[in-house]
């Protein structure tokens, strides 16, 4: 029976469900050996996308944020505008085409003969079915998807996405990726027709690449922003702080401290390397939040 990606999602919408993978323990041990050898091969020959922070050692959401934020701040320091586009693929893992993935392993990594046959066998002969209320559907062969919950799945997905970076580079557009989330950002002195034409051509080529690779854009998670300073962190922290202050007389000191850490200081500490370089006026507002939280706890 598929499970909801998040408990808060609508039970009636099929895209909100994630399949359960029933993978034997021994297969994961074998996958880990293969993944270790494949990672060494990719690193030794510099075959991985350098601007991909997902599913990689020493990379994380924070390293992705540091890179993108630093680039955007550099653009703003030069007095230029920054047009940022964030897009996401719909059910990207589930739509990885096995034939195309095998072609990527052959063309991008130059894998062949027995090694390529092993990956072909690894992806084939997988079945899926639905089980609900004691009834099960007939098993069907899977011709796409990187196996969910597997060791090799994330690494194979990164390989599947390799050619996307080459397409974006051809247009001279800055980008960074985290798993299937991609950020495009372009600097311009003014937002004129030439700037929008470059971005439009890049997006058109990305759309063609997606169509060829059976990937679909998640429109609900795709955003376009013309960069401007917005202090959402301070607004959110102040709102939670006011709520805690109103309930303070009903809370024990330990409970109040737990709420402060959960809803306020955790927001300030999360990827706080992004605060480097902020103007003093913005840092002063963050300091006010910390001081106010301390006063609430000391009352």
N, C-alpha and C positions, 0 to 999 in steps of 0.2 A: 504494500500500500504506500503510495507516495506520501510525503510529509510536507507540511507548509514550510517555506523558507524562513518565515518569522511567524510567531503565534498571533501577531496583531493583523496579519494580512487577511483579505477576504477569502473565505472558504469556497466561494462559488466560482472563483476565477482559476482556470487551469494553469496559467503561467505562474501562479503563486506557489505551485507545488514542485518539490524536488524528488527525483527517484532515489530509492535506497539501493545501493550497490552491495551485492552479496559476494564478496571477494574472499577466497581462501587465504589463510595465513601464509602458506608456503609460496603462493604466487607473489605476495608482497615482499617476501625475503628475496626471491629471485629478481623482482623489479628493482629492489634497492641496490643489488649488485650491478645490474645493467645501468641504472641511473647514475651510479657513481662513475662507471667507466665512460658513459656518454657525457657527463658534466666535465670530466677531465679532458676529453677530446674537444669539446666545444671551447673550453677555456684555453687550451693549448694552441688552438688555431684561431682564436678570437672570432668565433662564429656567432656568438650571441649578440642580440641587439643591445648596444651599450646604454640606450635610453629606455630600457625596460627594467622597472624596479620590482615587478611581481615575480614571485616564485624563484627568487635568487638569494643566495647567501650574501650577507652583509648589506642587503637592500631591504627597504621597507616603505611604508607609506610616508614615513618621516623623510627619508632620503629623496623620495619623489617630490615632496612638498618643498624641501630645501632647494632643490634644483629649479623647480618652476618659479618659486617665489623670488629666488635670487635673480633669475633671468628677467622677470617682470619688473623688479625693483631697478635693475640696471637700465631697462628700457625707459622707465619713468624718470630716472636720474638724468637721462639724456634729453629730457623734455619732450619725449615722444608719447603718443597714445599707444595703448596695448589692447588689441582685440583678442579676446580669449574665447575659444570654443571648446567645450567639454562634451565628448560623446562616449556612448557606451553601447555595447552590442547586446542584443536581446538573446538570452539563453545561449551565450557563445560556446560554452563547453559542450552543450547538447547538439550543436550544429556543425561540429568539426567533421568534415567529410573524410572518410578513411582513405579513399583513392587519392585525394588531393594531398593528404598528409604524407602518404607514401611517396608521392612525387616530390614533396618538399624535402623529405629525408634524402632522396636521391639527388635532386638538383642543387639544393642549398648546402647540404652537408657532404655530398659525394659518397654516400653510403651505397653499397652494392652487394651482390651475391648473397652469401649466407646471412650477413648482418641485416640486410633489407628484408630477406625472407623471414627472419625472426620477428621483426616488427610487423610484417604483414600477417603472420600467424598470431601474434599477440593481439592484434586488433580484430581478427576475424572470429567467427563462431561464437559470438556473444549474443545472448538472448535477453529479452525483457518481456514482462507481462504485468498485468494489473491484478491485485488481489484485494477484495473488499467484501466484508460481511460474509465470509466463508465461500465466496465465489472467485474463481480465477479465470482470466482470459487465456486464450491460446498463446503460447510463447511465439514471439516474432524475432527474427534475426535483426540485429542492429547494424546498420550500414554507416552510421555517423556517431559522433560524440567521443570526447576523450573520457575514458572510464572514470566516473565520479568516485572519489575516495581512494583512488589508486596512487601509487608512488610515482609512476611515470607520467600520469595524466597531465599535471601542471607543466612539466618540462616539454612534453609533446605539444601542448597548447602554445607555448612560447615559440617553438619552432614553426608552428602553423602560421604565426603572426609575423614571421621574420620579414617578408616582402613588403609589409605595410610601411615600415620605416623608410625603405628605399623610395617608395612612391612619394612620401611627404617631402623627403630631402630634395627631390627633383624640382620642387616648386620653391625651395628656399624658405620654407615655413618652419619655425621652431616647434618642437613637440616633445612630449614625454609620455610614457605609458606606464600604467600599473595594472597588470593582468590585462583585462579587456577594456579598461578605462583609458581613454586617450585624450590628452590636452594639446590643442593646437594654439599657438599664440604668435601674433605678428605685430611688429612695431611699424608705426607710420607717423609722420609729422602731422598729417591731416588725414581724415578718413575720406579719401577720394575714390573715384571710380577705378583707378589703377590698383589701389590696395584691395578693394573688394573683388576685383577681377582675378587677382592672384589667388585669393582665398577660395573663390568660387570654382576656379579650375582645379585647385587641389582637392576640394570636397567632391567635385565631379569624378575625379580619378579614384578617390577613396570609395565612392559609391559603386563604381564599376568593379573595383577590386572585391568589394563585399559581395556583389552579385555573383562574381565568378567563383568565390569561395564559400557560397551558401551561408553568408552571415547577414544578419538583419539589424538595422539600427534601432536602438531602444529610444524612441522619440521622447518618452516621458523623462528620461534621464539626460537628454541632450540640451545643453544651454549655450547661449552666446552672451558674452559680457564685454562691455567696454569698460576697462578697468578704472575704478575710482575708489578712494578710501572709504570703507564702510565698517564701522566698529560694531559688528554683530556680537562679538564675544562679550563686550562690556554690557550691552543691553540684556543679553540672556542671563549673565551672572547677577546683575542688579535685580532682575525680576525674581530669580530664585532666592536671592538674599532677602528681599522684602517678604517673600512667603515664609521663610524660616523665622524671620524676626517677628512676624505676626503670631506664629505658633510657639515662640520661645518660652512663654510662661507655662505651656503645657508639656514641655519636653524636659527630660533629665539632661544634665550637662553632657553626658556621653552621647545621648541621642542627637543633641544639637550639633555636637562636634562631627558626628558621623554624617549628618545631612550637609553640613558646611563643606566637608571634604568631598562628598559624593557629587554635589551640584555646583560648587563654586570653585574651590581650589583645584579640583581635578581638571576643570576647563582651562584654568590658567597654566597648569603644568603640562597639559597635553601638547606634545611637539613644540615646547616653549623655545626651541632654537629658532622658530619663526619670528620671535619677538626682537631678535637682533636687528638693529638698524632702524627701528621704529622711532619716530620723532618723540621728543620729550613730552609733548602734550598728550600723546596716546599712552605712553608709559605712565604718566601721572594719573590717568583715568584708571589704569589697572592697579596702581598703588592705592587709590581711593577704595577700590573694591576690597583689597586685602585688609586695609585699615578698618573698613566698615565690618567685615567679617570678624575681625578680632574683637571689635567692640561688642558685637552681638554675643560672642562666646563669653566675654568677661562680665556681662550684665548679670 
